[in-house]
């Protein structure tokens, strides 16, 4: 009998959560008080959905890439904050819940950082959409 509790399986799970779904712990604020959502689409994947139960509640990340459009749905638990990094886009091409991205309704700030748009958010549910740039 071989153990199914092997590091190799944990490494795969870690990669799926942190890279494909983009759910990561902020080392500066451990314990999911501040969450990093930074999915990295690629490798032939066109959609990913994952969630993780933390001591504050459920963190969720779900994305779909279709025809150059990237849709990202996020759930951030109460009494926490998150930094969201939306890949391969420009600020003018990002919307939240169908509206141009703007401060308010949980969004505290946003900026362009190279090929990423970085959005600081509070707890709640968000739906970001963006057009992929080449």
Phi and psi in radians as a Rosetta constraint file:
Dihedral C 1 N 2 CA 2 C 2 CIRCULARHARMONIC -1.696 0.35
Dihedral N 2 CA 2 C 2 N 3 CIRCULARHARMONIC 2.593 0.35
Dihedral C 2 N 3 CA 3 C 3 CIRCULARHARMONIC -1.334 0.35
Dihedral N 3 CA 3 C 3 N 4 CIRCULARHARMONIC 2.376 0.35
Dihedral C 3 N 4 CA 4 C 4 CIRCULARHARMONIC -1.587 0.35
Dihedral N 4 CA 4 C 4 N 5 CIRCULARHARMONIC 0.007 0.35
Dihedral C 4 N 5 CA 5 C 5 CIRCULARHARMONIC -1.750 0.35
Dihedral N 5 CA 5 C 5 N 6 CIRCULARHARMONIC 1.066 0.35
Dihedral C 5 N 6 CA 6 C 6 CIRCULARHARMONIC -1.871 0.35
Dihedral N 6 CA 6 C 6 N 7 CIRCULARHARMONIC 2.598 0.35
Dihedral C 6 N 7 CA 7 C 7 CIRCULARHARMONIC -0.956 0.35
Dihedral N 7 CA 7 C 7 N 8 CIRCULARHARMONIC -0.644 0.35
Dihedral C 7 N 8 CA 8 C 8 CIRCULARHARMONIC -1.012 0.35
Dihedral N 8 CA 8 C 8 N 9 CIRCULARHARMONIC -0.694 0.35
Dihedral C 8 N 9 CA 9 C 9 CIRCULARHARMONIC -1.231 0.35
Dihedral N 9 CA 9 C 9 N 10 CIRCULARHARMONIC -0.662 0.35
Dihedral C 9 N 10 CA 10 C 10 CIRCULARHARMONIC -1.135 0.35
Dihedral N 10 CA 10 C 10 N 11 CIRCULARHARMONIC -0.650 0.35
Dihedral C 10 N 11 CA 11 C 11 CIRCULARHARMONIC -1.137 0.35
Dihedral N 11 CA 11 C 11 N 12 CIRCULARHARMONIC -0.660 0.35
Dihedral C 11 N 12 CA 12 C 12 CIRCULARHARMONIC -1.150 0.35
Dihedral N 12 CA 12 C 12 N 13 CIRCULARHARMONIC -0.795 0.35
Dihedral C 12 N 13 CA 13 C 13 CIRCULARHARMONIC -1.074 0.35
Dihedral N 13 CA 13 C 13 N 14 CIRCULARHARMONIC -0.745 0.35
Dihedral C 13 N 14 CA 14 C 14 CIRCULARHARMONIC -1.034 0.35
Dihedral N 14 CA 14 C 14 N 15 CIRCULARHARMONIC -0.787 0.35
Dihedral C 14 N 15 CA 15 C 15 CIRCULARHARMONIC -1.077 0.35
Dihedral N 15 CA 15 C 15 N 16 CIRCULARHARMONIC -0.725 0.35
Dihedral C 15 N 16 CA 16 C 16 CIRCULARHARMONIC -1.119 0.35
Dihedral N 16 CA 16 C 16 N 17 CIRCULARHARMONIC -0.734 0.35
Dihedral C 16 N 17 CA 17 C 17 CIRCULARHARMONIC -1.256 0.35
Dihedral N 17 CA 17 C 17 N 18 CIRCULARHARMONIC -0.871 0.35
Dihedral C 17 N 18 CA 18 C 18 CIRCULARHARMONIC -1.386 0.35
Dihedral N 18 CA 18 C 18 N 19 CIRCULARHARMONIC -0.644 0.35
Dihedral C 18 N 19 CA 19 C 19 CIRCULARHARMONIC -1.664 0.35
Dihedral N 19 CA 19 C 19 N 20 CIRCULARHARMONIC -1.003 0.35
Dihedral C 19 N 20 CA 20 C 20 CIRCULARHARMONIC -1.255 0.35
Dihedral N 20 CA 20 C 20 N 21 CIRCULARHARMONIC -0.858 0.35
Dihedral C 20 N 21 CA 21 C 21 CIRCULARHARMONIC -1.436 0.35
Dihedral N 21 CA 21 C 21 N 22 CIRCULARHARMONIC -0.469 0.35
Dihedral C 21 N 22 CA 22 C 22 CIRCULARHARMONIC 1.459 0.35
Dihedral N 22 CA 22 C 22 N 23 CIRCULARHARMONIC 0.233 0.35
Dihedral C 22 N 23 CA 23 C 23 CIRCULARHARMONIC -1.508 0.35
Dihedral N 23 CA 23 C 23 N 24 CIRCULARHARMONIC 2.060 0.35
Dihedral C 23 N 24 CA 24 C 24 CIRCULARHARMONIC -2.487 0.35
Dihedral N 24 CA 24 C 24 N 25 CIRCULARHARMONIC 2.722 0.35
Dihedral C 24 N 25 CA 25 C 25 CIRCULARHARMONIC -1.461 0.35
Dihedral N 25 CA 25 C 25 N 26 CIRCULARHARMONIC 2.417 0.35
Dihedral C 25 N 26 CA 26 C 26 CIRCULARHARMONIC -1.406 0.35
Dihedral N 26 CA 26 C 26 N 27 CIRCULARHARMONIC 2.027 0.35
Dihedral C 26 N 27 CA 27 C 27 CIRCULARHARMONIC -1.055 0.35
Dihedral N 27 CA 27 C 27 N 28 CIRCULARHARMONIC -0.420 0.35
Dihedral C 27 N 28 CA 28 C 28 CIRCULARHARMONIC -1.343 0.35
Dihedral N 28 CA 28 C 28 N 29 CIRCULARHARMONIC -0.372 0.35
Dihedral C 28 N 29 CA 29 C 29 CIRCULARHARMONIC -2.430 0.35
Dihedral N 29 CA 29 C 29 N 30 CIRCULARHARMONIC 1.294 0.35
Dihedral C 29 N 30 CA 30 C 30 CIRCULARHARMONIC -1.152 0.35
Dihedral N 30 CA 30 C 30 N 31 CIRCULARHARMONIC 2.910 0.35
Dihedral C 30 N 31 CA 31 C 31 CIRCULARHARMONIC 1.497 0.35
Dihedral N 31 CA 31 C 31 N 32 CIRCULARHARMONIC 0.299 0.35
Dihedral C 31 N 32 CA 32 C 32 CIRCULARHARMONIC 1.166 0.35
Dihedral N 32 CA 32 C 32 N 33 CIRCULARHARMONIC 0.411 0.35
Dihedral C 32 N 33 CA 33 C 33 CIRCULARHARMONIC -1.233 0.35
Dihedral N 33 CA 33 C 33 N 34 CIRCULARHARMONIC -0.617 0.35
Dihedral C 33 N 34 CA 34 C 34 CIRCULARHARMONIC -2.236 0.35
Dihedral N 34 CA 34 C 34 N 35 CIRCULARHARMONIC 2.210 0.35
Dihedral C 34 N 35 CA 35 C 35 CIRCULARHARMONIC -1.927 0.35
Dihedral N 35 CA 35 C 35 N 36 CIRCULARHARMONIC 2.513 0.35
Dihedral C 35 N 36 CA 36 C 36 CIRCULARHARMONIC -1.838 0.35
Dihedral N 36 CA 36 C 36 N 37 CIRCULARHARMONIC 2.200 0.35
Dihedral C 36 N 37 CA 37 C 37 CIRCULARHARMONIC -2.038 0.35
Dihedral N 37 CA 37 C 37 N 38 CIRCULARHARMONIC 1.888 0.35
Dihedral C 37 N 38 CA 38 C 38 CIRCULARHARMONIC -2.561 0.35
Dihedral N 38 CA 38 C 38 N 39 CIRCULARHARMONIC 1.224 0.35
Dihedral C 38 N 39 CA 39 C 39 CIRCULARHARMONIC -1.123 0.35
Dihedral N 39 CA 39 C 39 N 40 CIRCULARHARMONIC 2.629 0.35
Dihedral C 39 N 40 CA 40 C 40 CIRCULARHARMONIC -2.177 0.35
Dihedral N 40 CA 40 C 40 N 41 CIRCULARHARMONIC 1.448 0.35
Dihedral C 40 N 41 CA 41 C 41 CIRCULARHARMONIC -1.065 0.35
Dihedral N 41 CA 41 C 41 N 42 CIRCULARHARMONIC 2.585 0.35
Dihedral C 41 N 42 CA 42 C 42 CIRCULARHARMONIC 2.666 0.35
Dihedral N 42 CA 42 C 42 N 43 CIRCULARHARMONIC -3.032 0.35
Dihedral C 42 N 43 CA 43 C 43 CIRCULARHARMONIC 1.104 0.35
Dihedral N 43 CA 43 C 43 N 44 CIRCULARHARMONIC 0.402 0.35
Dihedral C 43 N 44 CA 44 C 44 CIRCULARHARMONIC 1.537 0.35
Dihedral N 44 CA 44 C 44 N 45 CIRCULARHARMONIC -0.134 0.35
Dihedral C 44 N 45 CA 45 C 45 CIRCULARHARMONIC -1.271 0.35
Dihedral N 45 CA 45 C 45 N 46 CIRCULARHARMONIC 2.394 0.35
Dihedral C 45 N 46 CA 46 C 46 CIRCULARHARMONIC -1.999 0.35
Dihedral N 46 CA 46 C 46 N 47 CIRCULARHARMONIC -0.203 0.35
Dihedral C 46 N 47 CA 47 C 47 CIRCULARHARMONIC -2.784 0.35
Dihedral N 47 CA 47 C 47 N 48 CIRCULARHARMONIC 2.630 0.35
Dihedral C 47 N 48 CA 48 C 48 CIRCULARHARMONIC -2.577 0.35
Dihedral N 48 CA 48 C 48 N 49 CIRCULARHARMONIC 2.507 0.35
Dihedral C 48 N 49 CA 49 C 49 CIRCULARHARMONIC -2.464 0.35
Dihedral N 49 CA 49 C 49 N 50 CIRCULARHARMONIC 2.224 0.35
Dihedral C 49 N 50 CA 50 C 50 CIRCULARHARMONIC -2.619 0.35
Dihedral N 50 CA 50 C 50 N 51 CIRCULARHARMONIC 2.700 0.35
Dihedral C 50 N 51 CA 51 C 51 CIRCULARHARMONIC -2.541 0.35
Dihedral N 51 CA 51 C 51 N 52 CIRCULARHARMONIC 2.798 0.35
Dihedral C 51 N 52 CA 52 C 52 CIRCULARHARMONIC -2.534 0.35
Dihedral N 52 CA 52 C 52 N 53 CIRCULARHARMONIC 2.299 0.35
Dihedral C 52 N 53 CA 53 C 53 CIRCULARHARMONIC -1.462 0.35
Dihedral N 53 CA 53 C 53 N 54 CIRCULARHARMONIC 2.140 0.35
Dihedral C 53 N 54 CA 54 C 54 CIRCULARHARMONIC -1.948 0.35
Dihedral N 54 CA 54 C 54 N 55 CIRCULARHARMONIC 3.081 0.35
Dihedral C 54 N 55 CA 55 C 55 CIRCULARHARMONIC -1.177 0.35
Dihedral N 55 CA 55 C 55 N 56 CIRCULARHARMONIC -0.257 0.35
Dihedral C 55 N 56 CA 56 C 56 CIRCULARHARMONIC -1.676 0.35
Dihedral N 56 CA 56 C 56 N 57 CIRCULARHARMONIC -0.289 0.35
Dihedral C 56 N 57 CA 57 C 57 CIRCULARHARMONIC 2.348 0.35
Dihedral N 57 CA 57 C 57 N 58 CIRCULARHARMONIC -2.949 0.35
Dihedral C 57 N 58 CA 58 C 58 CIRCULARHARMONIC -1.417 0.35
Dihedral N 58 CA 58 C 58 N 59 CIRCULARHARMONIC 2.328 0.35
Dihedral C 58 N 59 CA 59 C 59 CIRCULARHARMONIC -1.839 0.35
Dihedral N 59 CA 59 C 59 N 60 CIRCULARHARMONIC 2.245 0.35
Dihedral C 59 N 60 CA 60 C 60 CIRCULARHARMONIC -2.289 0.35
Dihedral N 60 CA 60 C 60 N 61 CIRCULARHARMONIC 2.536 0.35
Dihedral C 60 N 61 CA 61 C 61 CIRCULARHARMONIC -2.484 0.35
Dihedral N 61 CA 61 C 61 N 62 CIRCULARHARMONIC 2.219 0.35
Dihedral C 61 N 62 CA 62 C 62 CIRCULARHARMONIC -2.465 0.35
Dihedral N 62 CA 62 C 62 N 63 CIRCULARHARMONIC 2.249 0.35
Dihedral C 62 N 63 CA 63 C 63 CIRCULARHARMONIC -2.409 0.35
Dihedral N 63 CA 63 C 63 N 64 CIRCULARHARMONIC 2.753 0.35
Dihedral C 63 N 64 CA 64 C 64 CIRCULARHARMONIC -2.473 0.35
Dihedral N 64 CA 64 C 64 N 65 CIRCULARHARMONIC 2.394 0.35
Dihedral C 64 N 65 CA 65 C 65 CIRCULARHARMONIC -2.064 0.35
Dihedral N 65 CA 65 C 65 N 66 CIRCULARHARMONIC 2.088 0.35
Dihedral C 65 N 66 CA 66 C 66 CIRCULARHARMONIC -2.603 0.35
Dihedral N 66 CA 66 C 66 N 67 CIRCULARHARMONIC 2.200 0.35
Dihedral C 66 N 67 CA 67 C 67 CIRCULARHARMONIC 0.929 0.35
Dihedral N 67 CA 67 C 67 N 68 CIRCULARHARMONIC 0.710 0.35
Dihedral C 67 N 68 CA 68 C 68 CIRCULARHARMONIC 1.358 0.35
Dihedral N 68 CA 68 C 68 N 69 CIRCULARHARMONIC 0.080 0.35
Dihedral C 68 N 69 CA 69 C 69 CIRCULARHARMONIC -1.864 0.35
Dihedral N 69 CA 69 C 69 N 70 CIRCULARHARMONIC 2.294 0.35
Dihedral C 69 N 70 CA 70 C 70 CIRCULARHARMONIC -1.944 0.35
Dihedral N 70 CA 70 C 70 N 71 CIRCULARHARMONIC 2.084 0.35
Dihedral C 70 N 71 CA 71 C 71 CIRCULARHARMONIC -1.961 0.35
Dihedral N 71 CA 71 C 71 N 72 CIRCULARHARMONIC 2.241 0.35
Dihedral C 71 N 72 CA 72 C 72 CIRCULARHARMONIC -2.253 0.35
Dihedral N 72 CA 72 C 72 N 73 CIRCULARHARMONIC 2.087 0.35
Dihedral C 72 N 73 CA 73 C 73 CIRCULARHARMONIC -1.890 0.35
Dihedral N 73 CA 73 C 73 N 74 CIRCULARHARMONIC 2.361 0.35
Dihedral C 73 N 74 CA 74 C 74 CIRCULARHARMONIC -2.317 0.35
Dihedral N 74 CA 74 C 74 N 75 CIRCULARHARMONIC 2.503 0.35
Dihedral C 74 N 75 CA 75 C 75 CIRCULARHARMONIC -2.194 0.35
Dihedral N 75 CA 75 C 75 N 76 CIRCULARHARMONIC 2.150 0.35
Dihedral C 75 N 76 CA 76 C 76 CIRCULARHARMONIC -2.075 0.35
Dihedral N 76 CA 76 C 76 N 77 CIRCULARHARMONIC 2.198 0.35
Dihedral C 76 N 77 CA 77 C 77 CIRCULARHARMONIC -1.211 0.35
Dihedral N 77 CA 77 C 77 N 78 CIRCULARHARMONIC 2.851 0.35
Dihedral C 77 N 78 CA 78 C 78 CIRCULARHARMONIC -1.014 0.35
Dihedral N 78 CA 78 C 78 N 79 CIRCULARHARMONIC 2.586 0.35
Dihedral C 78 N 79 CA 79 C 79 CIRCULARHARMONIC 1.100 0.35
Dihedral N 79 CA 79 C 79 N 80 CIRCULARHARMONIC 0.471 0.35
Dihedral C 79 N 80 CA 80 C 80 CIRCULARHARMONIC -2.332 0.35
Dihedral N 80 CA 80 C 80 N 81 CIRCULARHARMONIC 2.937 0.35
Dihedral C 80 N 81 CA 81 C 81 CIRCULARHARMONIC -2.295 0.35
Dihedral N 81 CA 81 C 81 N 82 CIRCULARHARMONIC 2.957 0.35
Dihedral C 81 N 82 CA 82 C 82 CIRCULARHARMONIC -2.605 0.35
Dihedral N 82 CA 82 C 82 N 83 CIRCULARHARMONIC 2.670 0.35
Dihedral C 82 N 83 CA 83 C 83 CIRCULARHARMONIC -1.937 0.35
Dihedral N 83 CA 83 C 83 N 84 CIRCULARHARMONIC 2.156 0.35
Dihedral C 83 N 84 CA 84 C 84 CIRCULARHARMONIC -1.906 0.35
Dihedral N 84 CA 84 C 84 N 85 CIRCULARHARMONIC 2.248 0.35
Dihedral C 84 N 85 CA 85 C 85 CIRCULARHARMONIC -1.988 0.35
Dihedral N 85 CA 85 C 85 N 86 CIRCULARHARMONIC 1.923 0.35
Dihedral C 85 N 86 CA 86 C 86 CIRCULARHARMONIC -1.653 0.35
Dihedral N 86 CA 86 C 86 N 87 CIRCULARHARMONIC 2.079 0.35
Dihedral C 86 N 87 CA 87 C 87 CIRCULARHARMONIC -1.432 0.35
Dihedral N 87 CA 87 C 87 N 88 CIRCULARHARMONIC 2.717 0.35
Dihedral C 87 N 88 CA 88 C 88 CIRCULARHARMONIC 0.908 0.35
Dihedral N 88 CA 88 C 88 N 89 CIRCULARHARMONIC 0.895 0.35
Dihedral C 88 N 89 CA 89 C 89 CIRCULARHARMONIC -2.666 0.35
Dihedral N 89 CA 89 C 89 N 90 CIRCULARHARMONIC 3.002 0.35
Dihedral C 89 N 90 CA 90 C 90 CIRCULARHARMONIC -2.026 0.35
Dihedral N 90 CA 90 C 90 N 91 CIRCULARHARMONIC 2.684 0.35
Dihedral C 90 N 91 CA 91 C 91 CIRCULARHARMONIC -0.950 0.35
Dihedral N 91 CA 91 C 91 N 92 CIRCULARHARMONIC -0.711 0.35
Dihedral C 91 N 92 CA 92 C 92 CIRCULARHARMONIC -1.137 0.35
Dihedral N 92 CA 92 C 92 N 93 CIRCULARHARMONIC -0.341 0.35
Dihedral C 92 N 93 CA 93 C 93 CIRCULARHARMONIC -1.686 0.35
Dihedral N 93 CA 93 C 93 N 94 CIRCULARHARMONIC 0.153 0.35
Dihedral C 93 N 94 CA 94 C 94 CIRCULARHARMONIC -1.883 0.35
Dihedral N 94 CA 94 C 94 N 95 CIRCULARHARMONIC 2.384 0.35
Dihedral C 94 N 95 CA 95 C 95 CIRCULARHARMONIC -2.284 0.35
Dihedral N 95 CA 95 C 95 N 96 CIRCULARHARMONIC 2.754 0.35
Dihedral C 95 N 96 CA 96 C 96 CIRCULARHARMONIC -2.175 0.35
Dihedral N 96 CA 96 C 96 N 97 CIRCULARHARMONIC 2.081 0.35
Dihedral C 96 N 97 CA 97 C 97 CIRCULARHARMONIC 0.971 0.35
Dihedral N 97 CA 97 C 97 N 98 CIRCULARHARMONIC 0.678 0.35
Dihedral C 97 N 98 CA 98 C 98 CIRCULARHARMONIC 1.471 0.35
Dihedral N 98 CA 98 C 98 N 99 CIRCULARHARMONIC -0.010 0.35
Dihedral C 98 N 99 CA 99 C 99 CIRCULARHARMONIC -2.070 0.35
Dihedral N 99 CA 99 C 99 N 100 CIRCULARHARMONIC 2.683 0.35
Dihedral C 99 N 100 CA 100 C 100 CIRCULARHARMONIC -0.961 0.35
Dihedral N 100 CA 100 C 100 N 101 CIRCULARHARMONIC 2.463 0.35
Dihedral C 100 N 101 CA 101 C 101 CIRCULARHARMONIC -1.126 0.35
Dihedral N 101 CA 101 C 101 N 102 CIRCULARHARMONIC 2.323 0.35
Dihedral C 101 N 102 CA 102 C 102 CIRCULARHARMONIC -2.703 0.35
Dihedral N 102 CA 102 C 102 N 103 CIRCULARHARMONIC 2.736 0.35
Dihedral C 102 N 103 CA 103 C 103 CIRCULARHARMONIC -1.169 0.35
Dihedral N 103 CA 103 C 103 N 104 CIRCULARHARMONIC 2.579 0.35
Dihedral C 103 N 104 CA 104 C 104 CIRCULARHARMONIC 2.022 0.35
Dihedral N 104 CA 104 C 104 N 105 CIRCULARHARMONIC 2.903 0.35
Dihedral C 104 N 105 CA 105 C 105 CIRCULARHARMONIC 0.905 0.35
Dihedral N 105 CA 105 C 105 N 106 CIRCULARHARMONIC 0.736 0.35
Dihedral C 105 N 106 CA 106 C 106 CIRCULARHARMONIC 1.680 0.35
Dihedral N 106 CA 106 C 106 N 107 CIRCULARHARMONIC -0.297 0.35
Dihedral C 106 N 107 CA 107 C 107 CIRCULARHARMONIC -1.534 0.35
Dihedral N 107 CA 107 C 107 N 108 CIRCULARHARMONIC 2.088 0.35
Dihedral C 107 N 108 CA 108 C 108 CIRCULARHARMONIC -1.691 0.35
Dihedral N 108 CA 108 C 108 N 109 CIRCULARHARMONIC -0.530 0.35
Dihedral C 108 N 109 CA 109 C 109 CIRCULARHARMONIC -2.853 0.35
Dihedral N 109 CA 109 C 109 N 110 CIRCULARHARMONIC 2.865 0.35
Dihedral C 109 N 110 CA 110 C 110 CIRCULARHARMONIC -2.717 0.35
Dihedral N 110 CA 110 C 110 N 111 CIRCULARHARMONIC 2.641 0.35
Dihedral C 110 N 111 CA 111 C 111 CIRCULARHARMONIC -2.816 0.35
Dihedral N 111 CA 111 C 111 N 112 CIRCULARHARMONIC 2.828 0.35
Dihedral C 111 N 112 CA 112 C 112 CIRCULARHARMONIC -1.557 0.35
Dihedral N 112 CA 112 C 112 N 113 CIRCULARHARMONIC 2.370 0.35
Dihedral C 112 N 113 CA 113 C 113 CIRCULARHARMONIC -2.402 0.35
Dihedral N 113 CA 113 C 113 N 114 CIRCULARHARMONIC 1.551 0.35
Dihedral C 113 N 114 CA 114 C 114 CIRCULARHARMONIC 1.129 0.35
Dihedral N 114 CA 114 C 114 N 115 CIRCULARHARMONIC -2.190 0.35
Dihedral C 114 N 115 CA 115 C 115 CIRCULARHARMONIC -1.533 0.35
Dihedral N 115 CA 115 C 115 N 116 CIRCULARHARMONIC 0.146 0.35
Dihedral C 115 N 116 CA 116 C 116 CIRCULARHARMONIC -1.999 0.35
Dihedral N 116 CA 116 C 116 N 117 CIRCULARHARMONIC 2.622 0.35
Dihedral C 116 N 117 CA 117 C 117 CIRCULARHARMONIC -1.840 0.35
Dihedral N 117 CA 117 C 117 N 118 CIRCULARHARMONIC 2.226 0.35
Dihedral C 117 N 118 CA 118 C 118 CIRCULARHARMONIC -1.904 0.35
Dihedral N 118 CA 118 C 118 N 119 CIRCULARHARMONIC 2.197 0.35
Dihedral C 118 N 119 CA 119 C 119 CIRCULARHARMONIC -2.185 0.35
Dihedral N 119 CA 119 C 119 N 120 CIRCULARHARMONIC 2.257 0.35
Dihedral C 119 N 120 CA 120 C 120 CIRCULARHARMONIC -1.692 0.35
Dihedral N 120 CA 120 C 120 N 121 CIRCULARHARMONIC 2.225 0.35
Dihedral C 120 N 121 CA 121 C 121 CIRCULARHARMONIC -2.339 0.35
Dihedral N 121 CA 121 C 121 N 122 CIRCULARHARMONIC 2.811 0.35
Dihedral C 121 N 122 CA 122 C 122 CIRCULARHARMONIC -1.736 0.35
Dihedral N 122 CA 122 C 122 N 123 CIRCULARHARMONIC -2.962 0.35
Dihedral C 122 N 123 CA 123 C 123 CIRCULARHARMONIC -1.156 0.35
Dihedral N 123 CA 123 C 123 N 124 CIRCULARHARMONIC 2.691 0.35
Dihedral C 123 N 124 CA 124 C 124 CIRCULARHARMONIC 2.372 0.35
Dihedral N 124 CA 124 C 124 N 125 CIRCULARHARMONIC -2.958 0.35
Dihedral C 124 N 125 CA 125 C 125 CIRCULARHARMONIC -2.006 0.35
Dihedral N 125 CA 125 C 125 N 126 CIRCULARHARMONIC 2.397 0.35
Dihedral C 125 N 126 CA 126 C 126 CIRCULARHARMONIC -2.374 0.35
Dihedral N 126 CA 126 C 126 N 127 CIRCULARHARMONIC 2.577 0.35
Dihedral C 126 N 127 CA 127 C 127 CIRCULARHARMONIC -2.247 0.35
Dihedral N 127 CA 127 C 127 N 128 CIRCULARHARMONIC 1.848 0.35
Dihedral C 127 N 128 CA 128 C 128 CIRCULARHARMONIC -1.734 0.35
Dihedral N 128 CA 128 C 128 N 129 CIRCULARHARMONIC 2.486 0.35
Dihedral C 128 N 129 CA 129 C 129 CIRCULARHARMONIC -2.267 0.35
Dihedral N 129 CA 129 C 129 N 130 CIRCULARHARMONIC 2.526 0.35
Dihedral C 129 N 130 CA 130 C 130 CIRCULARHARMONIC -2.612 0.35
Dihedral N 130 CA 130 C 130 N 131 CIRCULARHARMONIC 2.776 0.35
Dihedral C 130 N 131 CA 131 C 131 CIRCULARHARMONIC -1.774 0.35
Dihedral N 131 CA 131 C 131 N 132 CIRCULARHARMONIC 2.219 0.35
Dihedral C 131 N 132 CA 132 C 132 CIRCULARHARMONIC -1.219 0.35
Dihedral N 132 CA 132 C 132 N 133 CIRCULARHARMONIC 2.342 0.35
Dihedral C 132 N 133 CA 133 C 133 CIRCULARHARMONIC -1.770 0.35
Dihedral N 133 CA 133 C 133 N 134 CIRCULARHARMONIC 2.690 0.35
